[in-house]
Amino acid sequence: MRAQHQAGEVAHDDTRRVLTFAEWDREVDEVAGGLAAAGLKPGDRLFLPISNANAVEMMIAVLAGLRAGAIVCPVNPRLTPSEMKEYAELIEPAVCITNVPERLAGAAVGQVFDVAAMPRDLSALPDQESLDAQADAYILQTSGTTGGKLKGVVISHPDLLGQTDGLSREPSKSMAHALPMTGTGGAIAAGLQPIKSGATVYTQPKFEPAGFMAMVQAKKPDTLFFVPTMLRLILDLPNVADFDLSGTTWLLTGSAPLPHDSVVRTLELWPHIKMRNTYAMSEGGAQLSTKTKTAILKPGCVGQMGPHMQI
């Protein structure tokens, strides 16, 4: 739907490559067909250890895997070879697309394609009507809260996109972030935001505070998405007061407690900004969020439960 109604608008921009909705749709079809021709079948696992240096290609690979009927498995590209081997034994992938092949030594990941040479064969694209809309879509890597051993959290297609209709537009039209495209925040909240809301997503390949703010000044997104440590590093920039965020409406954080002084300093610099800190887990998605200025300014406040949660 987006490829038709927002064809020429930008879906993803990783500062190295810009991808419109129409281009995304076309390349996803090509790669999905290529993966199917290479032997990837519905229900197979597609292993994706891809760093943000190729954030655009990551999102092509993710949707291509889904259109091939596979279960996509974003993987932290910084895992050691032994960790990669251990996780691959758990996931049992049939195909792998990567930009860190050196990390795969000894890992049984099936057929391997470099992210710059993904297979393409539009004629082999599977019939989308034949795919199970209730099937599993993602396996997210997590160490969870029960220990350090790597685990996989399964997310179904209905859980992934919910009531997304491909037409609705949310107040936020653009988002800037530097979160890894392999965790909940990057892979789903940021990576799929163009599909969910029609927004443009700007991804910094590797977080660097001054460079991130330079990207924000150039792209002027209305939403910024951080982990609390990233926000602190930006607030500590000596010239932080020089940055113009007049076009930014939302500042979102997640994955860890947000220090009270970071909230105070942010709102002193940019009082017009609406801040929201969210607590979530790979197993259950976003669960608690501070939704008001009163809540975000109250030390220790974790916010309110989402409508899908109960005690």
C-alpha positions in Angstrom: 0.0 0.0 0.0 2.7 2.5 0.9 4.6 1.7 -2.3 1.5 2.9 -4.2 0.4 5.9 -2.1 3.8 7.1 -1.1 5.9 5.7 -3.9 8.4 8.6 -4.2 8.6 9.3 -0.5 11.7 8.2 1.5 11.2 5.2 3.7 14.7 4.6 5.0 17.9 6.8 4.9 21.1 5.5 6.5 23.2 8.5 5.4 24.8 6.3 2.8 21.8 5.2 0.8 18.2 6.5 0.4 15.4 4.1 -0.2 11.9 5.2 -1.3 8.8 3.2 -0.6 8.5 2.1 -4.3 12.2 1.1 -4.4 11.8 -0.8 -1.1 8.8 -2.7 -2.5 10.5 -3.6 -5.8 13.8 -4.7 -4.2 12.1 -6.8 -1.6 10.2 -8.7 -4.3 13.4 -9.3 -6.2 15.3 -10.5 -3.2 12.4 -12.6 -1.8 12.3 -14.4 -5.2 16.0 -14.8 -5.1 15.9 -16.3 -1.7 13.2 -18.7 -2.7 15.1 -19.7 -5.8 18.1 -20.3 -3.5 16.1 -22.8 -1.5 14.6 -20.7 1.3 11.1 -22.2 2.1 8.2 -20.9 4.2 9.0 -21.6 7.8 12.8 -21.6 7.3 14.9 -19.3 9.4 16.8 -16.4 7.7 19.9 -15.4 9.8 20.6 -11.7 9.5 23.8 -10.6 11.3 24.0 -7.2 9.7 25.4 -4.0 11.3 23.9 -0.5 10.8 26.5 0.2 8.2 24.0 -1.5 5.9 20.8 -0.4 7.6 18.9 0.0 4.3 20.0 -3.4 3.1 18.9 -4.9 6.5 15.4 -3.7 6.0 15.3 -5.0 2.4 16.5 -8.4 3.7 13.9 -8.4 6.6 10.9 -7.8 4.3 12.3 -10.1 1.6 12.5 -12.9 4.2 8.9 -12.3 5.2 7.7 -12.3 1.6 9.5 -15.5 1.1 7.5 -16.9 4.0 10.6 -17.3 6.2 11.1 -16.4 9.8 13.6 -13.5 9.9 16.3 -13.6 12.6 18.1 -10.3 13.2 21.4 -11.1 14.9 23.8 -8.9 16.9 26.7 -8.5 14.4 29.1 -7.9 17.4 28.7 -11.5 18.7 31.9 -13.4 18.9 32.4 -16.3 16.5 31.7 -18.7 19.4 28.5 -16.9 20.4 27.5 -16.8 16.8 28.0 -20.5 16.5 26.0 -21.1 19.7 23.1 -19.0 18.6 23.1 -20.6 15.1 22.8 -24.0 16.7 19.7 -22.8 18.5 18.1 -21.1 15.4 19.1 -23.6 12.8 19.0 -21.2 9.9 18.7 -22.2 6.2 20.1 -19.1 4.7 22.2 -16.2 6.0 22.7 -12.6 4.7 25.5 -10.7 6.4 28.1 -7.9 6.3 30.3 -9.5 9.0 31.3 -12.9 7.4 34.4 -13.0 9.6 32.1 -13.5 12.7 30.5 -16.7 11.2 33.6 -18.9 11.3 32.5 -22.4 12.4 28.8 -21.4 12.6 26.2 -23.6 10.7 24.2 -20.9 9.1 23.2 -22.5 5.8 23.8 -20.8 2.5 25.6 -17.4 3.0 25.1 -14.3 0.9 27.0 -11.0 1.3 24.7 -8.1 2.0 26.0 -6.4 -1.2 25.2 -9.4 -3.3 21.8 -10.6 -2.1 20.2 -13.1 -4.6 17.5 -11.6 -6.9 14.9 -13.4 -9.0 11.6 -11.7 -9.4 10.2 -14.6 -11.3 10.6 -16.9 -8.3 8.6 -14.7 -5.9 6.3 -16.9 -3.9 2.5 -16.4 -4.2 1.7 -14.1 -1.3 -1.8 -15.5 -1.0 -0.4 -18.9 -0.3 1.5 -17.8 2.8 0.1 -18.2 6.3 -0.8 -14.8 7.7 -0.8 -16.2 11.2 2.7 -17.7 10.9 5.8 -16.7 12.9 7.5 -13.7 11.5 10.5 -12.9 13.7 12.8 -14.5 16.1 14.5 -11.7 18.2 17.7 -12.4 19.9 17.8 -11.8 23.6 19.7 -12.9 26.7 16.5 -12.2 28.7 16.3 -11.7 32.4 16.8 -15.3 33.4 20.5 -15.5 32.6 23.2 -14.7 30.0 22.5 -17.5 27.6 21.3 -16.3 24.2 17.7 -17.1 23.5 15.2 -16.4 20.7 11.9 -14.7 21.1 9.3 -15.7 18.5 6.9 -13.0 17.2 4.0 -13.8 14.8 2.8 -11.7 11.9 -0.3 -10.5 13.8 1.9 -9.5 16.8 4.3 -7.7 14.5 2.0 -5.3 12.7 -1.2 -5.5 14.6 -3.8 -3.2 13.0 -1.5 -1.6 10.4 -3.4 -0.9 7.3 -0.7 0.7 5.1 -2.6 4.0 4.8 -2.9 5.7 8.2 -0.5 8.5 9.0 0.5 9.2 12.6 1.6 12.7 13.8 5.2 11.7 13.6 6.4 11.9 9.9 10.1 11.2 10.5 12.4 9.6 13.1 16.1 9.7 13.7 17.9 7.0 15.6 21.1 5.0 16.0 19.7 1.9 17.6 21.0 -1.5 16.3 18.6 -2.9 13.7 18.8 -6.2 15.5 16.9 -5.5 18.7 13.3 -4.6 19.5 13.9 -0.9 19.3 15.8 -0.9 16.0 14.4 -3.9 14.3 10.7 -3.2 15.0 10.0 0.2 16.5 12.3 2.0 14.1 12.8 -0.4 11.2 9.1 -1.0 10.6 8.0 2.5 11.4 7.7 3.4 7.7 5.2 0.6 7.2 3.3 1.3 10.4 3.0 5.1 10.0 4.4 6.2 6.7 7.3 8.0 8.4 10.8 8.4 7.1 13.4 6.7 9.3 17.0 8.1 9.4 19.6 5.7 10.8 23.1 6.7 11.9 25.4 3.8 10.9 27.3 4.0 14.2 26.3 6.2 17.1 28.5 9.3 17.6 26.9 12.2 19.5 28.1 15.2 17.4 27.5 13.3 14.2 24.0 12.3 15.3 23.1 15.9 16.0 24.6 17.0 12.7 22.3 14.5 11.0 19.4 15.9 13.0 20.2 19.4 11.9 20.3 18.3 8.3 17.3 16.0 8.2 15.1 17.8 10.7 13.1 14.7 12.0 10.2 15.4 14.3 11.0 12.3 16.5 14.3 11.3 18.1 14.7 7.8 19.5 17.5 6.9 22.0 18.6 4.7 24.7 19.3 6.8 27.9 23.1 6.6 27.5 22.9 8.1 24.0 20.8 11.0 25.3 23.3 11.6 28.1 26.2 11.7 25.7 24.4 14.3 23.6 23.5 16.4 26.6 27.2 16.4 27.5 28.3 17.9 24.2 29.9 21.3 24.9 27.9 23.0 22.2 24.6 21.2 22.9 22.8 24.5 23.4 23.6 25.5 19.8 21.5 22.8 18.2 18.2 23.8 16.8 15.5 21.3 17.6 12.5 23.6 16.9 11.2 21.0 14.4 11.4 18.1 16.9 8.2 17.2 18.7 9.0 13.9 20.3 12.0 12.5 22.2 11.7 8.8 22.9 13.9 6.7 25.1 13.8 3.0 26.1 15.7 -0.1 27.2 16.9 1.3 30.6 15.8 3.7 33.3 16.0 7.4 32.3 18.0 9.4 34.8 16.0 12.3 36.2 18.7 14.9 35.5 18.7 13.9 31.8 15.0 14.7 31.7 15.5 18.1 33.5 18.4 19.1 31.3 16.6 18.1 28.1 13.5 20.1 28.9 15.6 23.1 30.0 17.3 23.1 26.6 14.1 22.3 24.5 11.0 22.9 26.6 8.7 22.3 23.7 9.7 18.7 23.3 7.4 15.9 24.5 9.5 13.2 26.2 8.5 9.6 26.7 10.4 6.7 28.3 9.2 3.2 27.6 10.0 0.0 29.4 9.7 -3.1 27.3 10.9 -6.6 26.8 11.5 -8.7 23.7 9.0 -11.3 25.0 6.1 -8.8 25.3 6.8 -5.6 23.5 6.3 -2.1 25.0 4.6 -2.4 28.4 5.1 0.7 30.5 5.5 4.3 29.3 5.5 7.8 30.7 2.9 9.6 28.7 2.7 13.0 30.3 5.2 15.8 31.3 4.2 15.3 34.9 5.1 11.6 34.7 8.4 12.1 33.0 9.4 14.8 35.5 8.5 12.6 38.5 11.7 10.8 39.7 11.3 7.1 39.6 8.0 7.1 37.7 7.8 4.3 35.1 4.5 5.5 33.6 1.4 3.6 32.8 0.7 0.2 31.3 -0.3 -0.2 27.7 -3.9 -1.2 26.8 -2.6 -4.8 26.1 -1.1 -5.3 29.5 -2.6 -6.3 32.9 -1.4 -7.0 36.4 
